[in-house]
Amino acid sequence: MNQNRNQKTNRIVNQMNRCRTIIHQKTLAAALLASVFFLLSGCGTNAPADTVTDSGRVRVTFWYSGGKTAARVMEEIIDSFNQSQSKYTVTGIQQADYDETYTKLQAGIAGKNAADIALLDSDKARNLMKKELLVRLDRYTDQDDSFDKDSLIPVFHNQCLWDDGALYAMPAYGTTQVMYYNRRLFETAGIRPDSIQTWEDLAEAAETIQQSTGGSACGWEPMWGEDNLIDMALSNGGTMLSDDSRTVLINSPQWIETWETVRKWIHEDDIMAVHYGGQGWEYWYDTMDDVLQDKAGGYTGSSGDQADLDFTKVGAMEQPGFGDNPAAPVARVLQLVMVDTGKDKTKDGAYMFMKYFADAPQQARWSMATGYIPVRRTTLDIPEYQSYTEENPQALVPLAQAMHASPDPIDPTGGKIFDALSIAADKVEIENVPAADALNEAAETAQAALDETYKNAEAVLDEAANKADRK
């Protein structure tokens, strides 16, 4: 087992090294919008006072979100940091989710009582950065010889770089959608997991599972929403935007082919099904429960699900490609950002904690407990992590997938393209609307939003230029 594990580890490291040349996605839209928000947003002159505890430590506030396991481990890491030095005290305040953190953060910034650090997904972090509301971290990392950026996994590191190459957020942890299969149902149906090299192979396996169980088990359950469908489109050679970022391509043949195939698998072939609706994450846990209770051959879900799965019953494998195209699912990064609160004393402490969380020992601790992907390749060198992955090889599956994954696509409209895709996904997965109809409508809506984004950005820049000329 050690030899096999070492081979797998070496393969992952080699993939990481090859991925070093990945270039961060840049778009003209993002550059335009960054200039616009810089012109529109002012810098507050009334900086709030620094907060010092009774013990003389500087208090650093940190807003984050997560489930029970993630929240527990986050508090443990915060406590460890506080015990590791005597100058700063980080106070963690849990929020309901990333959306609530973002909403409260905007209100807090306006009221000058925002957190010093926040955990956000990349689109929300980028929106704050566009408004010049975050502290650039390269002013710290460039002066910190101990900060090892070379060991950061490229697909995660690159998503934290601004359009000029500056580091504006610290990668906290990664996530990607992988495939979890029911071991007993696969074995009974005579299916080897390594035989599934394409989505078409998965469809054949799903049909075989239904036949072998007499229809008592669904063949496969994609997770409700646009994420799985976007992954499939990218793994069919599709892209969300043209090279110049001026044209929405979500109704290209690559997108329509994959989304229409899923519609047929669900509504015509009846070999797949989707749970949807309910309260909060109810649909997600219903999907997981079906696989754990032998009611489905498997499902496509988050790497973070690993903390809630029983791997004596399920196994994990990477997403395949579509047709002749290589697999290219999205790997997202959750980011730690330093909010520009004007409290100078907290900034050094905020950076110290962010760096602490991103260091390999804490990454190993976080990944082992939650199932999320570590952002540093040197995590593989931590003895505890090596032992853990030897006993739990499924933990290496999301990490291996991240090595060839696509970065989270940038939506220059601030989320309107993704909103259009979410509506289209419901039409395809739930309402049985042909993919061409759903995606053509989505593309029309998204293109209008993109055009409006450019129009507004260019109008503001023109006005700024005219004012400069008049002066």
C-alpha positions, 0 to 999 in steps of 0.5 A, a space after each residue: 500500500 505504501 508503494 501505491 500511495 507514494 506513486 499516487 503522491 508523486 503523481 500529484 506532486 508532478 501534476 502540481 509542478 506542471 500546473 505552475 504555468 497556469 495563468 490567472 484568467 484576466 478579462 477586459 471587463 474586470 479591468 474596466 470595472 476595477 477602474 470604475 469602482 476605484 473612481 466611484 469609491 472614496 476612502 473614509 477619513 474617519 478611521 476607527 480606533 484600534 481595539 486593545 484587550 485588557 491583556 494588551 493584545 490587539 483584537 482582530 475580528 474574523 467573520 466566517 461560516 461553515 457547518 458544525 465540523 468546519 466551525 469547530 475546527 476553525 475555532 480550534 485553529 483560531 485558539 491555536 493561533 492565539 496561543 502561538 503568540 502574545 501580541 494579537 487575539 483573533 476573535 472568530 464570529 460565525 455567520 450563517 453562510 458566505 452570502 450573509 458574511 458578504 452582506 454584513 461585511 458591506 453594511 459593516 464597511 459602510 458603518 465603519 464596524 466591519 470585521 478585519 478578516 473575512 472568509 469569502 468565496 472568490 466572486 464576493 472577494 473580487 467584488 470587494 476588491 473592485 471597490 478598493 475595500 480590501 488590503 492588498 496582501 502582496 505588501 506583506 508577502 513581498 516583505 516576508 521571506 518566510 511566505 512560500 508562495 511556490 508551494 501554493 497549488 496554482 489553480 487556487 493561488 491564481 484565483 487570488 491574484 488581481 488583474 495586475 498580478 498582485 495577491 489580494 486574498 489568501 487562499 484558505 481551502 479548495 473545493 471541487 465536485 467529485 463523484 461518490 459511488 456506492 461500493 456494493 451497487 457497483 460491485 453487484 452490477 459488475 462495474 469497476 470505478 476505473 472503467 468510467 473514463 467519460 460521462 457516457 461511460 457513467 450513463 452506461 453504468 447508471 443503466 446497468 445499476 438500475 437493471 441489476 437492482 430491478 429499478 429499486 435504485 437510481 443509477 446516478 444523482 447529479 447534485 441540483 444546480 448549475 455547478 455539475 452542468 458547468 463542469 460538464 460543459 467545460 469538460 466538453 471543451 466549452 468556455 463561458 466567455 469569448 477570449 476578449 470577454 465581450 461575448 457570452 458563449 453559454 449557448 455554444 454547441 459544447 454547452 448545449 450538447 452536455 446539458 441536453 444529454 443530462 436532460 435526456 438521462 433524467 427525463 427520457 432514459 430515467 437513469 438519473 434523478 435530481 433532488 431539489 427544493 426543501 429547506 436549506 441544504 435538505 436537497 443535498 443531504 437527501 442526495 447523499 442519503 440515497 447513496 448511503 442507503 443503497 437507493 442510488 449508484 452514486 452522486 456528484 458532490 463537493 469534496 467537503 462532503 467527505 466529513 459526512 460520508 461513510 467510506 466503508 459504503 462509498 468510494 470516491 473518483 474524479 470526474 471524467 471528460 465528455 466524449 473525447 475531451 479531457 476532464 476540466 471541472 471547476 476547482 474553487 478556492 475559498 479566500 481569506 481577505 483583509 478588510 481595509 477598516 483603517 485600523 492600522 494595528 490590526 493589519 499585521 495581526 490579520 496577515 499573521 493569522 491568514 498566513 498561519 491558516 494557509 501554512 501546511 500544518 493547519 491545512 492538514 488539520 483543516 483538510 483531515 477534519 472537513 474533507 476540503 482540499 489543502 491549498 499547499 502541496 507541502 501538506 503532503 509532507 506532513 506526517 499526520 496527513 500522510 498517515 491520514 491519506 494512507 488510511 483514507 485514500 479518498 482524501 487524495 481524489 479531490 486533490 488530484 482532480 484540482 491538478 487539472 481543474 479549471 479555475 472558477 470562471 470570472 463573471 464580469 457582471 457581478 453574478 448575472 451570468 451565473 444567475 441566468 445559468 441557475 435558471 437554465 439549469 432548473 429548466 433543464 433538470 426539473 422542467 424538462 425544457 430542451 437545453 437549447 431553449 434554456 441556454 439560448 434564453 440564458 445567453 440572451 439575458 447574460 449577454 444583455 447584462 454583459 453589454 450593460 456592464 461594458 456600457 456603464 463602465 465605459 460611460 464612467 471612464 469617459 466622464 472621468 476623462 472629460 472632467 480631467 480635460 476640463 481641469 
